[in-house]
Amino acid sequence: MRATLLFILLLSLLASVFRAQESAGTQAEGTSAVSREQYAPAAQQAAPAKSPQLEEKHPRLFWVLPTYTVADSKSARPLTAHGKLRLFVKNETDPFTIGWVAFEAGIAQANNNPSEYGQGAAGYSKRFGAGLADETSAGFFGTFLFPSVLHQDPRYYRLGAGSFQKRLGHALIRPVLTHKDSGGRALNWSGILGGIAASGLSNAYYPEGDRGVRATFSRVAMSIPFSMIDELVNEFGPDLERKIVGKR
């Protein structure tokens, strides 16, 4: 998910959100612990069994940003290869994804970057086509192909609760560590190899000056901070939404 536009708001409101959250959590900790001990057996008996066919809901953040690649860490089920393919298709065909690529192409057009594409409708078409190819290849390699081959989960597992430091560290380490289909965590080879493969493929349609080994790995390195920003929004975005619009 491309959520860089929310980053400034996220940083400005994060501290106040979690001061209040941690204060309330500390006050309620003793009471909630006793309540869980007293009522957990009855709750477990009353709760209906979850169907393995039930799909997790993915509400849009701020009614706009898709959250298909975000999973609830408490209830996420492993994805099959078919499930990863469906996830890739849903994310890459979402109107927001296509609209964001069009927006980025417009920014690049205004900055005449890369200059080899020229201006006018032809230049914009080249920038939009290159951006769409980048987005699609990154999703194909990083969401479907390598996660399927390496049996890793391409989703971000949102904690949604706990200390600010724990959630911050969980989000920042995600580009490096990911969940395995069998449980546990492992080095995020699917994300790393997916990024390299997508950046390498772009050499086929980028201008001559943006091709080559150095340019390929430079793009991979530059994508890491943006991936961290995306995961920060995945983790803290719902809290920010509640803070701004009062959504429960």
TISELO-861851 format. One line per field, with one value per residue: residue number from 1; residue in three letters; x, y, z of N, C-alpha, C, O in turn. Coordinates in steps of 0.001 Angstrom, whole numbers, plus 500000, padded with zeros to 6 digits. Example, Ala and Ser with C-alpha at 12.3 -4.5 7.8 and 13.67 -1.06 7.14 Angstrom:
resi (1|2) $
resn (ALA|SER) $
n_X (513190|512850) $
n_Y (494310|497750) $
n_Z (507800|507080) $
ca_X (512300|513670) $
ca_Y (495500|498940) $
ca_Z (507800|507140) $
c_X (513200|512900) $
c_Y (496700|500030) $
c_Z (507800|507870) $
o_X (514236|513409) $
o_Y (496681|501138) $
o_Z (508465|508039) $
REM end
This chain:
resi (1|2|3|4|5|6|7|8|9|10|11|12|13|14|15|16|17|18|19|20|21|22|23|24|25|26|27|28|29|30|31|32|33|34|35|36|37|38|39|40|41|42|43|44|45|46|47|48|49|50|51|52|53|54|55|56|57|58|59|60|61|62|63|64|65|66|67|68|69|70|71|72|73|74|75|76|77|78|79|80|81|82|83|84|85|86|87|88|89|90|91|92|93|94|95|96|97|98|99|100|101|102|103|104|105|106|107|108|109|110|111|112|113|114|115|116|117|118|119|120|121|122|123|124|125|126|127|128|129|130|131|132|133|134|135|136|137|138|139|140|141|142|143|144|145|146|147|148|149|150|151|152|153|154|155|156|157|158|159|160|161|162|163|164|165|166|167|168|169|170|171|172|173|174|175|176|177|178|179|180|181|182|183|184|185|186|187|188|189|190|191|192|193|194|195|196|197|198|199|200|201|202|203|204|205|206|207|208|209|210|211|212|213|214|215|216|217|218|219|220|221|222|223|224|225|226|227|228|229|230|231|232|233|234|235|236|237|238|239|240|241|242|243|244|245|246|247|248) $
resn (MET|ARG|ALA|THR|LEU|LEU|PHE|ILE|LEU|LEU|LEU|SER|LEU|LEU|ALA|SER|VAL|PHE|ARG|ALA|GLN|GLU|SER|ALA|GLY|THR|GLN|ALA|GLU|GLY|THR|SER|ALA|VAL|SER|ARG|GLU|GLN|TYR|ALA|PRO|ALA|ALA|GLN|GLN|ALA|ALA|PRO|ALA|LYS|SER|PRO|GLN|LEU|GLU|GLU|LYS|HIS|PRO|ARG|LEU|PHE|TRP|VAL|LEU|PRO|THR|TYR|THR|VAL|ALA|ASP|SER|LYS|SER|ALA|ARG|PRO|LEU|THR|ALA|HIS|GLY|LYS|LEU|ARG|LEU|PHE|VAL|LYS|ASN|GLU|THR|ASP|PRO|PHE|THR|ILE|GLY|TRP|VAL|ALA|PHE|GLU|ALA|GLY|ILE|ALA|GLN|ALA|ASN|ASN|ASN|PRO|SER|GLU|TYR|GLY|GLN|GLY|ALA|ALA|GLY|TYR|SER|LYS|ARG|PHE|GLY|ALA|GLY|LEU|ALA|ASP|GLU|THR|SER|ALA|GLY|PHE|PHE|GLY|THR|PHE|LEU|PHE|PRO|SER|VAL|LEU|HIS|GLN|ASP|PRO|ARG|TYR|TYR|ARG|LEU|GLY|ALA|GLY|SER|PHE|GLN|LYS|ARG|LEU|GLY|HIS|ALA|LEU|ILE|ARG|PRO|VAL|LEU|THR|HIS|LYS|ASP|SER|GLY|GLY|ARG|ALA|LEU|ASN|TRP|SER|GLY|ILE|LEU|GLY|GLY|ILE|ALA|ALA|SER|GLY|LEU|SER|ASN|ALA|TYR|TYR|PRO|GLU|GLY|ASP|ARG|GLY|VAL|ARG|ALA|THR|PHE|SER|ARG|VAL|ALA|MET|SER|ILE|PRO|PHE|SER|MET|ILE|ASP|GLU|LEU|VAL|ASN|GLU|PHE|GLY|PRO|ASP|LEU|GLU|ARG|LYS|ILE|VAL|GLY|LYS|ARG) $
n_X (500848|500562|501249|502430|501585|500218|502129|503262|501108|500807|503184|502912|500710|501073|502407|500669|498424|499267|500150|497778|496609|498304|498138|495432|495424|497095|495639|493434|494427|494596|491881|490912|492419|491461|488829|489147|490047|487831|485729|486580|486317|483487|483111|484573|483061|480725|481448|481199|482489|485102|484797|486926|486696|485970|486596|488898|487887|488490|488532|488628|491215|490629|488527|489547|492230|493309|493456|494267|496602|497086|496936|495150|496941|496052|494165|494797|494859|496801|497900|497127|498815|497048|495516|497402|497791|495252|495280|497317|496130|493791|494897|496466|494656|493027|491189|492433|495163|495758|495063|496935|499323|498865|498848|501514|502815|502002|503316|505964|505919|505582|508016|509639|510851|511831|513884|514182|511775|510279|507724|504195|501312|502390|504733|503651|502183|504211|505452|503338|502856|505316|505274|503016|503873|506016|504628|502949|504776|506253|504251|503569|505955|506609|504295|502989|504646|507374|506656|504971|506671|508654|507208|506282|504579|503024|501699|501242|501346|499307|499661|498067|497627|499181|502415|503719|506402|506833|505075|506039|508657|507924|506705|508785|510676|509564|510171|512445|512056|509641|506493|506245|504518|504096|504156|505802|508781|510880|513788|513005|512996|511343|510327|512710|513956|511852|511787|514295|513960|511812|512927|515059|513688|512680|514712|514259|512498|513067|514724|517981|519901|519011|519422|521063|523293|524067|522100|519868|520146|520306|517716|516400|517485|516550|513867|513431|513167|510658|509070|509121|507712|505216|504554|504434|502173|500334|500304|499728|497819|494925|494608|495276|493206|490979|491634|491429|488883|487200|486367|485212) $
n_Y (498828|502182|504776|507212|509860|510097|510158|512421|513387|511155|511055|513437|513064|510699|510462|511700|510084|507592|508127|508580|506092|504218|505086|504640|501894|500979|501631|499994|497458|495681|495177|494081|491769|490205|489943|488430|486001|485203|485017|483808|480935|480654|482396|481148|478860|479937|481213|480987|478508|479393|479612|478050|479007|481602|484876|487422|490699|493748|496797|500052|502354|505524|505517|505267|504223|501028|497955|495341|493846|493710|492014|490760|490109|488433|486721|485843|483682|481154|481750|480193|479337|480054|481899|483902|484700|485757|487857|489463|490160|491545|493723|495019|495729|497508|500573|502691|502035|502174|504833|506099|505498|506938|509513|509740|509578|511977|513788|513157|513914|516686|517322|516601|514042|510777|512737|511710|510639|512717|515278|516187|514254|511827|511595|511502|509129|507238|507485|506802|504185|502966|503290|501765|499261|498917|498832|496589|494479|494497|493750|491222|489676|490101|489650|487388|485370|484826|484635|482378|480349|480288|479868|481936|484590|487265|489331|492116|491727|493081|494396|496067|496547|497036|498228|501386|501344|498635|498149|499962|498976|496492|497221|498546|496560|494887|494967|493410|491061|488468|486649|483096|480611|478348|479206|481237|483270|484565|485525|488017|486915|486696|489276|490724|489450|489769|492551|492972|491503|492862|495408|494748|493894|496289|497380|496715|498535|501083|504286|504534|505694|504960|502313|499144|497403|498890|500933|499325|498115|500409|501407|499402|499756|502323|501816|500675|502494|503589|501345|500904|503150|502578|500306|501427|503027|500997|499779|501864|503421|502925|503824|506489|507245|506932|508928|511270|511268|510225|507614|504434) $
n_Z (500000|499129|501095|501677|501800|504172|506106|507411|508943|510529|512086|513524|515178|516518|519017|520925|520659|521668|524237|525600|525109|526385|528999|529601|529207|531261|533565|533269|533318|535567|536189|533760|533578|535717|534890|532563|533628|535104|533288|530946|530415|530020|527900|525924|525548|524567|522235|518729|516474|514247|510789|508429|505892|506049|505138|506031|506872|505107|505709|504225|504835|506093|504335|501809|501338|500452|502335|501872|502154|504832|507869|510703|513527|515511|514480|511964|509152|507482|504107|501025|497919|495923|497332|497713|495111|494516|496337|495258|492769|493593|494960|493029|491071|492263|492420|493807|493753|490986|490526|492156|490853|488503|489560|490532|488075|486985|488689|488062|485400|485625|486749|484735|484658|484014|481794|479273|478468|477533|476918|476985|475833|474984|476506|479110|478923|478676|481176|482885|482003|482649|485428|486100|485268|487047|489516|489160|488649|491028|492831|491778|492011|494742|496240|495277|493662|494838|497644|497433|496453|498435|500672|502391|504137|502568|503797|506102|509534|511714|514955|516664|519348|522566|523769|522628|521787|521240|519108|517241|516750|515708|513300|511914|511537|509718|506837|506860|508370|508144|508337|508310|506353|507829|510390|512894|512327|509707|507764|505437|502658|500449|500075|499706|497473|495701|495384|494164|491799|490558|490257|488602|486323|485412|483960|481386|480280|481180|480606|478991|480731|483248|483661|484429|486758|489021|489110|489422|492022|493504|493327|494740|497313|497886|498117|500580|502904|502196|502296|505030|505902|504815|506364|508901|508616|508122|510637|512531|511305|511606|514268|514000|512309|514005|515832|514316|512983|514846|514711|515780) $
ca_X (500000|501319|500586|503390|500915|499745|503244|503435|500042|501079|504216|502466|499681|501382|502775|499494|497540|499716|500184|496440|496340|499064|497590|494179|495732|497659|494572|492472|495110|494220|490482|490709|493023|490520|487662|489471|490111|486502|484749|487144|485708|482145|483215|485053|481972|479679|481936|481040|483724|485341|484879|488169|486421|485603|487661|489060|487409|489544|487983|489580|491684|490089|487579|490243|493405|493012|494263|494239|497839|497212|496209|495059|497894|495401|493232|495190|495030|497809|497430|497595|499348|495903|495165|498397|497494|494069|495707|498044|495198|492931|495649|496965|493543|492228|491200|493413|496488|495897|495027|498205|500309|498582|499287|502975|503215|501793|504414|507164|505740|505836|509454|510322|511708|513115|513749|514164|510397|509699|506537|502968|500576|503284|505614|502875|501837|505401|505652|502264|503090|506449|504827|502105|504703|506729|503677|502478|505868|506565|503213|503636|507103|506654|503064|502583|505613|508362|505999|504453|507797|509404|506237|506253|503335|503305|500907|501736|500544|499131|499466|496854|497584|500495|503156|504108|507721|506717|504420|506955|509691|507278|506469|510042|511466|508829|510860|513547|511512|508239|505946|506235|503208|504020|504250|507124|509277|512107|514269|512016|513594|510363|510291|514008|514104|510812|512235|515395|513417|511022|513847|515808|512806|512482|515767|513763|511705|513574|515695|519341|520619|518480|519588|522332|523332|524100|520782|518923|520251|520004|516255|516025|517853|515660|512505|513335|512506|509250|508398|508947|506621|503984|504229|504026|500779|499556|500186|499155|496805|493601|494626|495238|491857|490110|492001|490988|487455|486429|485810|485484) $
ca_Y (500000|503411|505671|508227|511126|510127|510008|513620|513351|510039|511452|514544|512657|509403|510555|511984|508920|506480|508520|508305|504651|503493|505470|503902|500476|500698|501694|498904|496169|494779|494785|493218|490465|489464|489625|487326|484755|484807|484787|483182|479638|480825|483034|480159|477947|480630|481698|480010|478124|480176|478825|478274|479652|482986|485793|488571|491927|494730|498138|501026|503358|506818|505208|505377|503362|499600|497273|493913|493175|493821|490941|490832|489121|487511|485801|485603|482301|481055|481879|479245|480004|480671|483067|484950|485202|486607|489064|490258|490691|492529|494925|495723|496225|498434|501920|503562|501697|502729|506284|506553|505431|508068|510712|509765|509889|513410|514476|512953|514722|518073|517456|516111|512959|511076|513669|510958|510349|513880|515894|515947|513018|510684|511499|511041|507721|506433|507504|506022|502777|502481|503199|500630|498058|498804|498431|495234|493519|494429|492944|489839|488990|490226|489202|486059|484367|484418|484106|481031|479428|480227|479612|483059|485354|488620|490320|492709|491288|494238|494092|496777|496804|496899|499476|502096|500878|497297|498251|500674|498025|495460|497778|498901|495372|494074|494745|492464|489803|488225|485409|481916|479963|477318|479845|481764|484323|484273|486625|488297|486661|486936|490708|491165|488949|490387|493899|492885|491032|493934|496468|494237|493872|497654|497702|496438|499636|502376|504900|503994|506199|504378|500858|498613|496783|499933|501558|498326|497974|501709|501468|498492|500394|503463|501355|500188|503470|503732|500164|501134|504112|501835|499433|502297|503395|499777|499517|502958|504136|502897|504677|507849|507465|507155|510193|512376|511252|509706|506307|503383) $
ca_Z (500000|499076|502035|502068|502051|505553|507027|508228|509945|511430|513029|514365|516128|517101|520432|521744|520620|522492|525636|526108|525029|527395|530290|529786|529301|532580|534558|533083|533220|536643|536046|532596|533845|536556|534064|531657|534394|535563|532238|529753|530066|529471|526584|524973|525229|523827|520933|517648|515786|513042|509565|507714|504622|506291|504778|506892|506260|504872|505525|503692|505773|505673|503263|500523|501208|500612|503357|501553|502567|506281|508552|512156|514038|516440|513829|510565|508710|506408|502732|500022|496732|495266|498121|497438|493772|494644|497038|494269|491779|494239|495309|491839|490268|493061|491842|494470|493250|489635|490661|492729|489768|487622|490277|490499|486704|486820|489381|487250|484193|485996|487000|483534|485141|483362|480670|478015|478088|476877|477496|476250|476089|474777|477676|480259|478701|478986|482636|483486|481676|483439|486821|486227|485170|488325|490552|488898|488823|492455|493452|491305|492615|496194|496894|494819|493217|495834|498836|497173|496323|499691|501753|503310|504083|502097|504514|507338|510671|512590|516367|517039|520789|523182|523952|521412|521363|520667|517807|516352|516342|514884|511965|511252|511202|508747|505558|507040|508880|507797|508873|507451|506262|508862|511694|513191|511457|508965|506949|504396|501354|499387|499832|499196|496104|494892|495055|493201|490521|489955|489833|487453|485163|484921|482998|480033|479738|481635|479692|479062|481898|484485|483602|484906|488082|490056|489169|489937|493479|494092|493465|495825|498578|498112|498413|501963|503775|501836|502833|506468|506054|504551|507490|510006|508365|508326|512074|513306|510547|512235|515459|513489|511796|515163|516433|513473|512646|515952|514354|516764) $
c_X (500878|500633|501499|502721|500429|500881|503399|502374|500296|502085|503717|501487|500009|501621|501556|498537|497978|500010|498846|496161|497038|498565|496313|494438|496272|496579|493643|493094|494661|492807|490272|491302|492094|489308|487930|489490|488724|485602|485294|486510|484336|482191|483655|483951|480941|480118|481759|482365|483858|485478|486190|487966|486118|486779|487700|488599|488548|488920|489056|489948|491296|489171|488226|491332|493042|493952|494271|495451|498112|496352|496198|495931|497237|494523|493603|495359|496060|497159|497970|498201|498218|495471|496129|498191|496294|494414|496434|497079|494318|493670|496043|495850|492648|492300|492216|494810|496724|495909|496326|499301|500122|499046|500809|503496|503047|502888|505700|507108|506062|507318|510301|511331|511105|512910|513662|512739|509733|508462|505312|502327|501469|504200|504881|502528|503006|505623|504580|502462|504229|506053|503907|502867|505479|505817|503246|503574|506247|505529|503298|504766|507029|505432|502685|503747|506563|507716|505445|505586|508502|508511|506307|504985|503635|502573|501667|500800|500447|498904|498194|496736|498986|501203|503537|505434|507662|506116|505303|508040|509142|507087|507787|510849|510810|509515|511980|513048|510047|507777|506027|504830|503012|504058|505668|507548|510585|512547|513344|512633|512622|510273|511574|514184|513055|511199|513340|514878|512637|511917|514673|514973|512628|513584|515306|513021|512131|514527|517106|520077|520169|518574|520928|522253|523271|522733|519748|518962|520056|518509|515777|516313|516921|514248|512340|512711|511027|508443|508151|507813|505280|503580|503841|502563|499871|499302|499391|498049|495420|493518|494548|493854|490885|490370|491409|489480|486584|485793|486174|486018) $
c_Y (501213|504442|506788|509541|511244|510224|511216|513677|512269|510434|512511|514116|511394|509480|510770|510805|507880|506847|508207|506815|503897|503822|504703|502415|500096|500671|500488|497529|495189|494269|493817|491847|489595|489031|488469|486001|484270|484347|484102|481839|479788|481431|482044|479194|478628|481036|480630|479714|478923|479258|479093|478973|481141|483893|486967|489831|492935|496100|499093|502054|504734|506670|505209|504314|501895|498953|495755|493180|493329|492745|491199|489735|488107|486479|485459|484119|482255|481172|480746|480038|480703|481935|484215|485539|486145|487924|490009|490923|491782|493830|495723|496253|497192|499839|502851|503303|502318|504256|506841|506525|506608|509380|510841|510095|511381|514224|514362|513783|516189|518335|517026|515010|511600|511903|512950|510641|511526|514388|515567|514612|511792|510491|510996|509561|506810|506359|506672|504530|502186|502317|502017|499311|497829|498255|496981|494197|493385|493579|491480|489073|488978|489743|487779|485093|483919|483973|482693|480009|479220|479996|480676|483871|486789|489715|490909|492298|492441|493794|494760|497106|496574|498240|500079|501574|499516|497361|498958|499737|496948|495948|498013|497679|494556|493931|493715|491092|489671|486915|484293|481335|478950|477893|480308|482814|483911|485528|486799|488144|486960|488421|491226|490734|489544|491798|493902|492478|492132|495061|496025|494237|495265|498093|497481|497617|501012|502969|504385|504431|505616|502859|500447|498097|497830|500586|500606|498257|499299|501864|500566|499131|501552|503031|500955|501224|503651|502520|500314|502108|503415|500992|500246|502714|502185|499524|500607|503721|504103|503753|506145|508203|507737|508515|511368|512408|510675|508375|505278|502140) $
c_Z (500000|499949|502500|502436|503495|506565|507943|509320|510982|512491|513999|515452|516914|518600|521311|521789|521642|523934|526287|526149|526152|528791|530591|529949|530651|533638|534474|533172|534293|536494|534897|532818|534669|535733|533136|532396|534769|534431|531007|529427|529429|528082|525530|524575|524334|522430|519871|516989|514509|511838|508857|506386|504777|505999|505744|506154|506148|504628|505012|504762|505245|504460|501873|500367|501417|501627|503124|502121|504058|506922|510045|512743|514954|515751|512394|510293|507599|505039|501876|498861|495979|495998|497890|496048|493800|495329|496091|493285|492394|494499|494069|490946|491039|492453|492493|493942|491875|489684|491216|491677|488817|488250|490250|489104|486424|487489|488572|485970|484490|486228|485807|483883|484757|482097|479329|477545|477382|477590|476642|476606|475951|475974|478896|480128|479041|480499|483341|483218|482485|484904|487053|486134|486463|489415|490376|489121|490292|493185|493055|491994|494139|496936|496510|494599|494320|497151|498641|497133|497665|500906|502839|503087|503656|502870|505702|508466|511676|514033|516885|518510|521347|523269|522606|520884|520687|519270|516783|515837|515423|513452|511224|510817|510096|507389|505647|507484|508487|508406|507823|507419|507386|510275|511975|512172|510808|508228|505745|502999|500228|499058|499213|497743|495173|494466|494016|491826|489813|489453|488638|486193|484567|483963|481559|479439|480260|480592|479964|480327|483216|484498|484197|486330|489184|490221|489755|491451|494196|494300|494597|497179|498907|498487|499880|502894|503474|502310|504328|506728|505837|505749|508727|509842|508550|509811|512790|512579|511175|513493|515055|512975|512941|515799|515652|513295|513747|515674|515407|516099) $
o_X (501834|499560|501351|503224|500245|500626|503645|502679|500027|501868|504068|501433|499308|501102|501410|497911|497156|500111|498787|495553|496438|498560|496131|493763|495962|496581|493128|492382|494379|492551|489538|490772|491936|488825|487066|489016|488459|484814|484527|486185|484039|481427|483187|483887|480354|479287|482132|483257|482889|486189|486555|488922|486018|487858|486665|488881|489450|488789|490237|489089|491592|489052|487520|491353|492512|495106|494279|495343|499237|495185|497132|495693|497788|494168|492808|495931|496189|496021|499140|498109|498398|495103|495720|498393|496319|493906|496198|497202|494120|493128|495965|496090|491626|493371|492799|495567|497771|496677|496775|500125|501099|499574|501337|504493|503854|503344|506435|508130|506735|507819|511530|512489|509973|511890|513136|512519|508724|508175|505386|502740|501329|504423|505402|502575|502822|505942|504876|502257|504140|506434|504001|502546|505595|506185|503186|503324|506534|505878|503122|504565|507347|505505|502123|503828|506557|508189|505447|505473|508900|508996|506379|504394|504423|502801|502595|499589|501403|498069|497341|495846|499851|500647|503658|505590|508348|506599|505315|508316|509806|507281|507891|511611|511425|509452|512424|513559|509304|508587|505894|504044|501890|503997|506621|506785|511295|511777|512952|512770|513029|510157|511545|514519|513329|510966|513338|515298|512782|511701|514961|515475|512445|513415|515907|512910|511589|515081|517386|520797|520871|517875|521806|521264|522527|522262|518858|517919|519680|518073|514855|515488|516543|513510|511214|511788|510226|507276|507107|507036|504327|502406|503008|501809|498764|498211|498483|497405|494781|492476|493849|493378|490067|489438|490944|488861|485361|484798|487310|486302) $
o_Y (501293|504936|507269|510269|512352|510358|511051|513973|512454|510178|512483|514724|511053|508665|510104|510545|507351|505959|507645|506319|503037|502962|504182|501744|499019|499804|500020|496526|494026|493076|492838|490855|488407|487906|487617|484990|483068|483414|483831|481600|479141|481049|482077|478753|477996|481191|479478|480562|479119|478254|480256|479481|481865|483700|487442|490009|492970|496527|498953|502549|505075|507591|505157|503587|501549|499359|494981|492022|493109|492578|491789|488555|487028|485468|484849|483388|483217|480750|480380|481265|481805|482927|485377|486734|487207|488980|491217|492115|492831|494914|496952|497149|497643|500256|503703|504245|502919|504897|507914|507438|507210|510253|511919|510803|511978|515227|515336|514294|516853|519423|517077|515043|511306|511780|513498|510401|511345|513990|514776|513935|510829|509363|510167|508822|505741|505298|505930|503706|501053|501343|501341|498354|496696|497333|496229|493150|492282|492781|490595|487968|487968|489453|487043|484081|482748|483002|481894|478929|478102|479934|480374|483849|487469|490900|490301|492498|492728|492932|494098|497860|495997|499269|499385|501380|499270|496698|498598|499700|496536|495190|497710|497744|493623|492844|493198|490069|490652|486154|484529|481541|478725|477144|479825|483192|483031|486478|485818|489118|487429|488789|492061|491549|489796|492194|494723|493030|492317|495604|496830|494542|495407|499069|498009|497714|502021|502230|503863|503636|505756|502197|501277|498326|497687|500771|501026|498332|499319|502391|500922|499061|501745|503797|500901|500873|503844|502650|499907|501923|503636|500956|499804|502750|502315|499103|500307|504583|505150|504349|506941|509321|508654|509180|512341|513462|510633|508015|505244|501152) $
o_Z (500771|499602|503624|503291|503997|507762|509138|510476|512169|513676|515178|516521|517866|519363|522336|522816|522391|524781|527380|527097|526796|529672|531691|530730|531159|534511|535489|533110|534006|536651|535035|532317|534390|535859|532930|531878|534758|534585|530083|528264|528425|527196|524392|523427|523456|521535|520090|516948|513775|511878|508686|505799|503787|506559|506211|504969|506985|503481|505330|505492|504100|503651|500866|499374|502472|501759|504080|502524|504507|506569|510588|512489|515168|516357|511679|511102|506842|504836|501989|498828|495460|495369|497874|495836|493178|494952|496113|493003|491782|494283|494061|490137|490521|492012|491822|493706|491632|488967|490812|491618|488372|487560|489978|488959|485711|486942|488413|485511|483701|485945|485860|483467|485142|481419|478360|476357|476701|478719|475702|477547|476705|476414|479642|481112|479622|481035|484278|484110|482956|485552|488077|486839|486929|490143|491349|489718|490758|494055|493892|492496|494767|498131|497322|495295|494698|497741|499578|497713|497992|502035|504030|502008|504314|502627|506235|508368|512397|514305|517476|518903|520690|522884|521597|519679|519695|518352|515606|514638|514472|512501|510035|509853|509579|506814|504621|507026|508499|508935|506622|508344|507838|511250|511364|511283|511293|508085|505112|502259|499165|497889|498310|496884|493999|493324|493099|490809|488604|488369|487752|485111|483358|483232|480623|478216|479810|479778|481042|480932|484217|485266|484436|487027|490153|491343|490494|492101|495368|495323|495330|498089|500063|499107|500375|503631|504388|502680|504837|507665|506585|506117|509518|510814|509072|510194|513566|513177|511277|513765|515682|513175|512865|516252|516244|513442|513610|516303|515879|516776) $
REM end
